Amino acid sequence: FDLFGVVYGWFQFRAMLSSPMMSCSSGLASLEYLSSFVVDLVTLKVANSVDSLCEALTHSLLYAQAGYAAVRSAVVEAVEKLKIEALIVEDNEGTLTSSQLGAATFVANLSPLEAQRLATDLSTSLNNGLYLALSDSEKKLLSSYGIPERVILQHIVKKKRLEAGDPAMRLYIGLLLQEIWKQQPHAAVAERFGVDRGWLQNTLQNATSQAAAIAKFSEKIPSLWPLRLLLPELVQRLSDCVIAELIPLMVIDGVKRGRARQLYAAGYKTVAKVAKANYKDLLRDIANLSRFNAIKMVNSAK
């Protein structure tokens, strides 16, 4: 049958129809992505040599687009790079196995580049006593990370904008998380550091996820044994900080974490506000709440 369409801006539509199709290329053409894939295959023991890696990649889009010769050349380059970075090792017979760092990279779901940076940062932090948070060594520690006192003063005077990945930005977030760790109210921390509460909450959740990934990473590397002992508690404490503002609401009968989030988002941020509310207001503002539970919550809050 015939189909007619009314299009606003017909000349743009015609240009779209006559323009070339967008190309689709394999992400494995990137050395970084291919290296990560090689670590996964070797760690899972799906492949243990250059030949078996190439065989696995014959089922990929990269093979269909570039051919076997290009795939083998890319695999050899990735393997050599990973051997230099100590993520995989090769014996005299050409058998590839994953190193402790490679296994940690796989378990933590990190890219080889991230794993290298993380391993360096963790070793430096442990050697400098970062996890001890000793006040008399803070200036020396910051200086070792390229953040001497003069740099901090420059940021204060010039109000230079911090960029993601900067050592100064990492310090800033670290100080912010330290205040939350001390059980300071989120609203007060957000105001002090000049950030939105939504950004603060998102940063805290990201830090919790990152700490969990680092905990898994540390389990596979013996030299990081202090973190293996410390991080599980850190993850739990950070998780508790995420819901710190919900805890008062959770003393109300029938209110668990999910319901507390609903109440908080709807503006019922304290037990007193719930107590002053009419159960009909709760029914209107809170999704999937029964009349019985609404009355029960109001009475419990009172």
Summary of the structure (lengths in Angstrom):
residues: 302
radius of gyration: 26.9
end to end distance: 67.1
largest distance: 81.1
contacts: 808
relative contact order: 0.06
helix: 70%
strand: 2%
